[in-house]
Amino acid sequence: MFASNIQNTRATRSTAAALKKSNLEIININSGNVLAAKEFNGNEKSAATQARRKVLGEKTNNHDERNAKEAVPSKIAKPRTARTAQKTAVSAQQKTSVSTNTTTASKAKPRTRSQTAAASKKETKPRKSVENEQEVAKENKPPEPKQTDNKTVHVKPTEKKKVESGPKGVKRSSSRSCQDEPEEIVKSVKQQKETAVSDTLVETEPDVKKRKTEEWDDFDADEANDPMMVSEYVNEIFDYLRELEVKTMPNPNYIEQHPELAWRMRGILIDWLIEVHNKFKLLPETLFLTVNLMDRFLSLRICSLPKFQLVGIAAMFIAAKYEEVLAPSIHNFTYMADGSYTEEEIQQAERYMLKVLRFDLSTPSPLNFLRRISKADNYDIQVRTLAKYFMEVALIDYRFLSCRPSLIAAASMWLSRKMLNRGEWNANLRHYSGFTEEELQPTVDLMLNYLSKPTKHESFFKKYASKKFMKASIFAKDWISKNYE
């Protein structure tokens, strides 16, 4: 038994010696790596103890563990492999610019901790690059003389200037302040700034006084300080309205599509709508929008005679909702229709009309253009009231369906001024209306033709025969009987 124990100890000693020899061979093979040789040579005992631990399963004592911790650097958390050690060794060789042979590196003695710390400090010490040295040399270099055609001019060394945007003809530097610049340049910059500010004020500030042009007066300048009059955009607004009035005009011959209807029936229906409008005390814009919606709907869809009045009621119901602050209820419309249509029928007609018109309810009325022309007429109340009467004549008579609202407003203004002897159609009226007397004459003739005939629409005539409208219908009839043949 004693002999068997001796054999076992000899076996363990032989295996340990073999492991030690293999570790030394591994160290010699990897000796090309500088950092690997340092680790294995500096910690030869710890490597052998780790190998014994793996094969024999022996536990190391505290003294071996303490030596292993001292041998390993504190910054390295895990042992490096051969590939990573090779990369770090190559980078270390490039930084230090030192080339060593593999055999000498493997035989070299391991460095102490103080030597490795001193070497790392030397390696990490910052050095001035060649580029920085060249830049410093350029800065310290004396300026070279600049040669012209016949002279040599010595240029003083100055800093590079970054030119900023400024007034024309003046370049400003961001690296120098205004105090460093010459006084003449500063004065010129100030003068250019003052002139630029004064020019912008002259261009942007509106003139309060009227600007007299070649032919007409600019009355919008008087209202430049009134934000409610939007005099800055008034020309663009009326240009848009003139474009819109063409798009929202009905078909002037739409009655031909309706076999059961006639133009005379249209006049009767509009006369009844004027009566309802007057009893509800609605706005004038509501009446003009009602007739426009009705004509546009009848231009797109065929209507029978029993539903013809329902179209007018639905049109006024929609227009009142669009224009009025407090629109009449549906009960009021059923009462005015004397029970001819129920509430459900009016609502159904309203939905169908909006669907056909694609909810396009924005259309300019002659009142919009009449207010514009009245500015050139000094807002004469008598002229305006008589002109409103003539504009509603254009609502009833089907012959005015082909006339634009702006043309109707200008013709009404011209005729009312003619009856009241307010003078000729001057340049201001031509400008603000957009029409000359020659262009207005055909429309004026249609109005005079209607007024010269016997009265057909009693509700319309009675409305303007009241004191509220200065008895405009009576005055017009008397003037026609005296002056129109």
C-alpha positions as CSV (number, residue, x, y, z in Angstrom):
1,M,0.0,0.0,0.0
2,F,2.9,2.3,0.8
3,A,4.3,1.6,-2.7
4,S,1.0,2.4,-4.4
5,N,1.0,5.8,-2.6
6,I,4.5,6.5,-3.8
7,Q,3.5,5.7,-7.3
8,N,0.5,8.1,-7.1
9,T,2.6,11.0,-5.9
10,R,5.1,10.3,-8.7
11,A,2.2,10.4,-11.2
12,T,0.9,13.7,-9.9
13,R,4.4,15.2,-9.9
14,S,5.0,14.0,-13.5
15,T,1.6,15.5,-14.6
16,A,2.5,18.8,-12.9
17,A,5.9,18.9,-14.6
18,A,4.2,18.2,-18.0
19,L,1.7,21.0,-17.5
20,K,4.5,23.4,-16.5
21,K,6.5,22.4,-19.6
22,S,3.3,22.9,-21.8
23,N,2.8,26.4,-20.3
24,L,6.4,27.3,-21.0
25,E,5.9,26.2,-24.6
26,I,2.8,28.3,-25.0
27,I,4.6,31.3,-23.6
28,N,7.4,30.7,-26.1
29,I,5.0,30.4,-29.0
30,N,3.1,33.6,-28.1
31,S,6.3,35.5,-27.4
32,G,5.8,37.6,-30.6
33,N,3.2,39.6,-28.6
34,V,4.9,42.0,-26.2
35,L,2.1,42.4,-23.8
36,A,1.4,38.6,-23.7
37,A,5.0,37.9,-22.8
38,K,4.8,40.5,-20.0
39,E,1.7,38.9,-18.6
40,F,3.0,35.3,-18.7
41,N,6.6,36.1,-17.6
42,G,5.5,38.5,-14.9
43,N,2.9,36.0,-13.5
44,E,4.5,32.6,-14.2
45,K,3.6,31.2,-10.9
46,S,-0.1,32.3,-11.1
47,A,-0.4,30.6,-14.6
48,A,1.0,27.4,-13.2
49,T,-1.3,27.4,-10.3
50,Q,-4.4,28.1,-12.5
51,A,-3.4,25.1,-14.7
52,R,-3.0,22.9,-11.6
53,R,-6.5,24.0,-10.4
54,K,-8.1,23.0,-13.7
55,V,-6.5,19.6,-14.0
56,L,-6.1,18.4,-10.4
57,G,-8.9,20.5,-8.8
58,E,-6.6,21.8,-6.0
59,K,-7.3,24.9,-4.1
60,T,-4.8,27.7,-3.9
61,N,-3.9,29.3,-0.7
62,N,-4.4,33.0,0.1
63,H,-0.7,33.8,-0.5
64,D,-1.0,32.6,-4.2
65,E,-4.2,34.6,-4.7
66,R,-2.6,37.7,-3.3
67,N,0.4,37.3,-5.7
68,A,-2.0,36.8,-8.6
69,K,-3.9,40.0,-7.9
70,E,-0.7,42.0,-7.6
71,A,0.6,40.6,-10.9
72,V,-2.5,41.5,-12.9
73,P,-3.1,45.3,-13.6
74,S,-6.1,46.9,-11.9
75,K,-7.6,48.2,-15.1
76,I,-7.8,44.8,-16.8
77,A,-11.0,43.0,-15.7
78,K,-10.7,39.8,-17.8
79,P,-7.6,38.0,-19.1
80,R,-6.9,38.9,-22.7
81,T,-6.9,36.3,-25.4
82,A,-4.0,35.8,-27.9
83,R,-5.9,37.8,-30.7
84,T,-6.6,40.9,-28.5
85,A,-3.1,40.8,-27.1
86,Q,-1.8,40.8,-30.6
87,K,-3.8,43.8,-31.6
88,T,-2.9,45.8,-28.5
89,A,0.8,44.8,-29.0
90,V,0.8,46.1,-32.5
91,S,-0.9,49.4,-31.4
92,A,1.6,49.8,-28.6
93,Q,4.5,49.2,-31.0
94,Q,3.1,52.0,-33.3
95,K,2.8,54.5,-30.5
96,T,6.2,53.9,-29.0
97,S,7.9,53.4,-32.4
98,V,10.0,50.6,-30.9
99,S,10.6,47.3,-32.8
100,T,11.8,44.3,-30.9
101,N,12.5,40.7,-31.9
102,T,10.2,37.9,-30.8
103,T,13.1,35.9,-29.2
104,T,14.4,38.8,-27.1
105,A,10.9,39.7,-26.0
106,S,10.3,36.2,-24.7
107,K,13.6,36.1,-22.8
108,A,13.3,39.7,-21.4
109,K,12.8,40.0,-17.7
110,P,9.4,41.1,-16.5
111,R,9.0,44.8,-15.6
112,T,8.2,45.9,-12.1
113,R,5.1,47.9,-11.3
114,S,7.0,51.2,-11.1
115,Q,8.7,50.6,-14.5
116,T,5.3,49.8,-16.2
117,A,3.7,53.0,-14.7
118,A,6.6,55.2,-15.9
119,A,6.4,53.7,-19.3
120,S,2.7,54.2,-19.6
121,K,3.1,57.9,-18.6
122,K,5.7,58.4,-21.2
123,E,3.5,56.8,-23.9
124,T,0.4,58.9,-22.9
125,K,2.2,62.2,-22.7
126,P,0.8,64.6,-25.3
127,R,3.1,65.8,-28.0
128,K,2.7,68.7,-30.5
129,S,1.9,67.4,-33.9
130,V,3.8,68.4,-37.0
131,E,0.7,70.3,-38.3
132,N,0.5,72.5,-35.3
133,E,4.2,73.3,-35.5
134,Q,3.8,74.3,-39.2
135,E,0.9,76.6,-38.3
136,V,2.9,78.2,-35.6
137,A,5.7,78.7,-38.0
138,K,3.4,80.3,-40.6
139,E,2.0,82.7,-38.0
140,N,5.5,83.8,-36.8
141,K,6.8,84.1,-40.4
142,P,7.3,87.7,-41.4
143,P,4.9,89.0,-44.2
144,E,6.2,88.7,-47.7
145,P,6.2,91.8,-49.9
146,K,3.4,91.9,-52.4
147,Q,4.6,92.9,-55.9
148,T,2.5,95.1,-58.2
149,D,3.4,96.4,-61.6
150,N,6.2,98.7,-60.6
151,K,6.1,98.8,-56.7
152,T,6.4,96.4,-53.8
153,V,3.9,96.9,-51.1
154,H,4.5,95.4,-47.6
155,V,1.3,94.0,-46.2
156,K,0.8,94.0,-42.5
157,P,-0.2,90.7,-40.9
158,T,-3.9,90.9,-40.1
159,E,-6.5,88.3,-39.0
160,K,-8.8,86.6,-41.4
161,K,-12.1,88.5,-41.7
162,K,-15.4,86.9,-42.0
163,V,-17.6,89.2,-44.2
164,E,-21.1,89.6,-43.0
165,S,-24.1,90.8,-45.0
166,G,-24.7,94.5,-44.6
167,P,-25.3,97.6,-46.7
168,K,-24.0,97.6,-50.2
169,G,-20.5,98.7,-50.7
170,V,-19.4,98.0,-47.1
171,K,-17.8,94.8,-45.8
172,R,-17.9,94.2,-42.1
173,S,-15.7,91.9,-40.1
174,S,-17.1,89.7,-37.3
175,S,-13.7,89.4,-35.6
176,R,-13.3,93.2,-35.2
177,S,-15.7,95.6,-33.4
178,C,-16.9,98.9,-34.8
179,Q,-14.4,100.8,-32.6
180,D,-11.5,99.1,-34.4
181,E,-12.8,100.2,-37.9
182,P,-12.0,103.6,-39.3
183,E,-14.3,106.4,-38.5
184,E,-15.2,107.1,-42.1
185,I,-16.5,103.6,-42.7
186,V,-18.6,103.7,-39.5
187,K,-20.2,107.1,-40.6
188,S,-21.0,105.7,-44.1
189,V,-22.7,102.6,-42.5
190,K,-24.8,104.8,-40.2
191,Q,-25.8,107.1,-43.1
192,Q,-26.8,104.1,-45.3
193,K,-28.9,102.6,-42.5
194,E,-30.7,105.9,-41.9
195,T,-31.5,106.2,-45.6
196,A,-32.7,102.6,-45.8
197,V,-35.0,103.0,-42.8
198,S,-36.4,106.3,-44.2
199,D,-37.1,104.6,-47.6
200,T,-39.0,101.8,-46.0
201,L,-41.1,104.1,-43.9
202,V,-42.0,106.1,-47.0
203,E,-43.0,103.0,-48.9
204,T,-45.0,101.2,-46.1
205,E,-46.6,104.1,-44.3
206,P,-50.1,104.8,-45.9
207,D,-50.9,108.3,-46.8
208,V,-53.7,109.8,-44.8
209,K,-54.4,112.4,-47.4
210,K,-56.2,111.7,-50.6
211,R,-53.8,110.8,-53.4
212,K,-54.9,112.6,-56.6
213,T,-54.3,110.5,-59.7
214,E,-54.5,111.6,-63.3
215,E,-58.4,111.3,-63.4
216,W,-59.9,109.9,-60.2
217,D,-59.5,110.5,-56.5
218,D,-58.4,107.8,-54.1
219,F,-61.2,107.8,-51.5
220,D,-59.8,104.7,-49.8
221,A,-56.9,106.8,-48.4
222,D,-59.3,108.6,-46.1
223,E,-60.2,105.2,-44.5
224,A,-56.6,104.0,-44.2
225,N,-56.7,104.3,-40.4
226,D,-60.1,102.5,-40.1
227,P,-59.5,98.7,-39.8
228,M,-63.2,98.0,-40.4
229,M,-63.0,99.4,-43.9
230,V,-59.9,97.2,-44.9
231,S,-58.9,99.8,-47.4
232,E,-55.6,98.0,-47.8
233,Y,-57.3,94.9,-49.4
234,V,-60.4,96.5,-50.9
235,N,-59.2,96.3,-54.5
236,E,-58.3,92.6,-54.2
237,I,-61.7,91.9,-52.6
238,F,-63.7,93.4,-55.4
239,D,-61.6,91.8,-58.0
240,Y,-62.5,88.5,-56.4
241,L,-66.2,89.4,-56.3
242,R,-66.1,90.2,-60.0
243,E,-64.7,86.8,-60.7
244,L,-67.2,85.1,-58.4
245,E,-70.3,86.8,-59.9
246,V,-69.6,85.2,-63.2
247,K,-69.3,81.7,-61.7
248,T,-72.6,81.9,-59.8
249,M,-74.8,83.3,-62.6
250,P,-77.8,81.1,-63.6
251,N,-78.8,80.0,-67.0
252,P,-80.7,82.9,-68.6
253,N,-82.9,80.5,-70.6
254,Y,-83.5,77.8,-68.0
255,I,-87.3,78.1,-68.3
256,E,-87.2,76.3,-71.6
257,Q,-86.3,73.1,-69.7
258,H,-89.5,73.2,-67.7
259,P,-92.6,72.4,-69.8
260,E,-95.0,73.4,-67.0
261,L,-93.5,76.7,-66.1
262,A,-93.3,80.2,-67.8
263,W,-91.5,83.4,-67.1
264,R,-94.7,85.1,-65.9
265,M,-95.0,82.5,-63.1
266,R,-91.4,83.3,-62.0
267,G,-92.4,87.0,-61.7
268,I,-95.4,86.1,-59.6
269,L,-93.4,83.8,-57.3
270,I,-90.7,86.5,-56.7
271,D,-93.4,89.1,-56.0
272,W,-94.8,86.8,-53.3
273,L,-91.3,86.2,-51.9
274,I,-90.8,90.0,-51.7
275,E,-94.0,90.2,-49.6
276,V,-92.8,87.4,-47.2
277,H,-89.4,89.0,-47.0
278,N,-90.9,92.4,-46.1
279,K,-93.2,90.9,-43.4
280,F,-90.3,89.0,-41.8
281,K,-88.2,92.2,-41.9
282,L,-85.2,90.4,-43.3
283,L,-82.0,91.9,-44.7
284,P,-81.9,92.9,-48.4
285,E,-79.0,90.4,-48.9
286,T,-81.4,87.6,-48.0
287,L,-83.8,88.5,-50.8
288,F,-81.0,88.7,-53.5
289,L,-79.6,85.3,-52.3
290,T,-83.0,83.7,-52.3
291,V,-83.6,84.6,-56.0
292,N,-80.1,83.5,-57.0
293,L,-80.4,80.1,-55.3
294,M,-83.8,79.5,-56.8
295,D,-82.6,80.4,-60.4
296,R,-79.5,78.3,-60.1
297,F,-81.4,75.3,-58.8
298,L,-84.0,75.5,-61.6
299,S,-81.1,75.8,-64.1
300,L,-79.9,72.3,-63.0
301,R,-83.1,70.4,-62.2
302,I,-86.6,70.2,-63.8
303,C,-89.5,71.2,-61.5
304,S,-93.2,70.7,-61.8
305,L,-95.8,73.4,-61.2
306,P,-97.1,72.1,-57.8
307,K,-93.5,72.1,-56.4
308,F,-92.6,75.5,-57.9
309,Q,-93.6,77.5,-54.8
310,L,-91.8,74.9,-52.6
311,V,-88.6,75.7,-54.4
312,G,-89.0,79.4,-53.5
313,I,-89.8,78.7,-49.9
314,A,-86.8,76.3,-49.5
315,A,-84.5,79.0,-51.1
316,M,-85.6,81.7,-48.7
317,F,-85.3,79.3,-45.8
318,I,-81.7,78.5,-46.7
319,A,-80.8,82.2,-47.4
320,A,-82.3,83.3,-44.1
321,K,-80.1,80.8,-42.2
322,Y,-77.0,82.1,-44.2
323,E,-77.5,85.9,-43.8
324,E,-79.7,86.5,-40.8
325,V,-78.8,86.7,-37.2
326,L,-82.2,85.4,-36.1
327,A,-83.7,83.5,-39.0
328,P,-87.5,82.7,-39.1
329,S,-88.5,79.3,-38.0
330,I,-90.0,76.6,-40.3
331,H,-93.4,77.2,-38.7
332,N,-93.5,80.7,-40.1
333,F,-92.8,79.5,-43.6
334,T,-95.6,76.9,-43.4
335,Y,-97.9,79.6,-42.2
336,M,-97.0,81.9,-45.0
337,A,-97.6,79.1,-47.5
338,D,-101.1,78.7,-46.0
339,G,-100.5,75.0,-45.2
340,S,-99.7,74.0,-48.8
341,Y,-96.5,72.2,-47.7
342,T,-95.6,70.4,-44.5
343,E,-92.5,70.9,-42.4
344,E,-91.1,67.6,-43.6
345,E,-91.5,68.6,-47.2
346,I,-89.7,72.0,-46.7
347,Q,-86.8,70.2,-44.9
348,Q,-86.6,67.6,-47.6
349,A,-86.6,70.3,-50.3
350,E,-83.9,72.2,-48.3
351,R,-81.6,69.2,-48.2
352,Y,-82.1,68.4,-51.9
353,M,-81.4,72.0,-53.0
354,L,-78.2,72.1,-51.0
355,K,-77.1,68.8,-52.5
356,V,-77.7,70.0,-56.0
357,L,-75.9,73.3,-55.4
358,R,-73.1,71.5,-53.6
359,F,-73.5,73.9,-50.6
360,D,-72.1,76.8,-52.7
361,L,-74.0,79.7,-51.2
362,S,-71.4,82.5,-51.5
363,T,-72.5,84.8,-54.3
364,P,-72.1,88.6,-54.6
365,S,-75.2,90.6,-54.7
366,P,-75.7,94.1,-56.4
367,L,-75.7,95.6,-52.9
368,N,-72.0,94.8,-52.5
369,F,-71.1,96.8,-55.7
370,L,-73.6,99.6,-54.9
371,R,-71.8,100.3,-51.6
372,R,-68.6,100.6,-53.5
373,I,-70.0,103.0,-56.1
374,S,-71.7,105.1,-53.4
375,K,-68.2,106.1,-52.1
376,A,-67.8,108.2,-55.2
377,D,-71.3,109.6,-54.8
378,N,-70.6,110.8,-51.2
379,Y,-73.2,108.3,-49.9
380,D,-76.2,110.2,-51.1
381,I,-79.2,108.5,-49.3
382,Q,-81.8,109.4,-51.9
383,V,-79.7,108.1,-54.7
384,R,-79.0,104.8,-52.9
385,T,-82.7,104.3,-52.0
386,L,-83.9,104.8,-55.6
387,A,-81.0,102.6,-56.9
388,K,-82.2,99.8,-54.6
389,Y,-85.6,100.0,-56.1
390,F,-84.1,99.6,-59.6
391,M,-82.0,96.7,-58.5
392,E,-85.1,94.8,-57.3
393,V,-86.7,95.5,-60.6
394,A,-83.9,93.4,-62.0
395,L,-84.9,90.6,-59.7
396,I,-88.4,90.3,-61.0
397,D,-87.8,90.8,-64.7
398,Y,-86.3,87.7,-66.3
399,R,-84.5,89.7,-68.9
400,F,-81.9,90.7,-66.4
401,L,-80.7,87.1,-65.8
402,S,-77.9,87.6,-68.2
403,C,-76.7,90.8,-66.5
404,R,-74.0,90.6,-63.9
405,P,-74.7,92.0,-60.4
406,S,-72.0,94.7,-60.8
407,L,-73.6,95.8,-64.0
408,I,-77.0,96.0,-62.4
409,A,-75.7,98.1,-59.5
410,A,-73.9,100.5,-61.8
411,A,-76.9,100.9,-64.1
412,S,-79.2,101.5,-61.1
413,M,-76.8,104.2,-59.8
414,W,-76.6,105.9,-63.1
415,L,-80.4,105.9,-63.6
416,S,-81.1,107.2,-60.0
417,R,-78.6,110.0,-60.5
418,K,-80.2,110.8,-63.8
419,M,-83.7,111.1,-62.2
420,L,-82.4,113.2,-59.3
421,N,-80.2,115.5,-61.5
422,R,-77.0,114.7,-59.6
423,G,-74.7,115.5,-62.5
424,E,-72.8,113.5,-65.1
425,W,-71.1,110.2,-64.8
426,N,-67.6,111.5,-63.9
427,A,-64.2,109.8,-63.7
428,N,-64.6,108.8,-60.0
429,L,-67.9,107.0,-60.8
430,R,-66.3,105.3,-63.8
431,H,-63.4,104.1,-61.7
432,Y,-65.4,102.7,-58.7
433,S,-68.1,101.2,-60.8
434,G,-65.9,99.8,-63.6
435,F,-68.3,100.8,-66.4
436,T,-68.7,103.7,-68.7
437,E,-72.0,105.3,-69.8
438,E,-72.0,103.4,-73.1
439,E,-71.7,100.1,-71.4
440,L,-74.5,100.9,-69.0
441,Q,-77.0,102.1,-71.6
442,P,-78.5,98.7,-72.7
443,T,-79.2,97.8,-69.0
444,V,-80.7,101.2,-68.3
445,D,-83.0,100.8,-71.3
446,L,-84.4,97.5,-69.9
447,M,-85.2,99.2,-66.6
448,L,-86.9,102.1,-68.2
449,N,-88.9,99.6,-70.3
450,Y,-90.2,97.8,-67.2
451,L,-91.0,101.0,-65.4
452,S,-92.9,102.5,-68.3
453,K,-95.4,99.6,-68.4
454,P,-98.4,99.2,-66.1
455,T,-97.7,97.8,-62.7
456,K,-97.8,94.0,-62.6
457,H,-96.4,93.2,-59.2
458,E,-98.4,95.0,-56.5
459,S,-96.4,93.8,-53.5
460,F,-93.2,95.0,-54.9
461,F,-94.7,98.4,-55.9
462,K,-96.3,98.9,-52.4
463,K,-93.1,98.0,-50.6
464,Y,-91.2,101.0,-52.2
465,A,-94.3,103.2,-52.0
466,S,-93.9,103.4,-48.2
467,K,-92.2,106.2,-46.3
468,K,-89.5,103.8,-45.2
469,F,-88.2,103.8,-48.8
470,M,-89.0,107.5,-49.5
471,K,-91.8,106.5,-51.9
472,A,-89.2,105.6,-54.5
473,S,-91.7,103.6,-56.7
474,I,-94.1,106.6,-56.9
475,F,-91.3,109.0,-57.7
476,A,-90.0,106.8,-60.5
477,K,-93.4,106.3,-62.0
478,D,-94.0,110.1,-62.1
479,W,-90.6,110.8,-63.6
480,I,-91.1,108.1,-66.3
481,S,-94.5,109.6,-67.3
482,K,-93.0,113.0,-67.7
483,N,-89.6,112.3,-69.3
484,Y,-89.7,108.9,-71.0
485,E,-91.6,108.4,-74.2
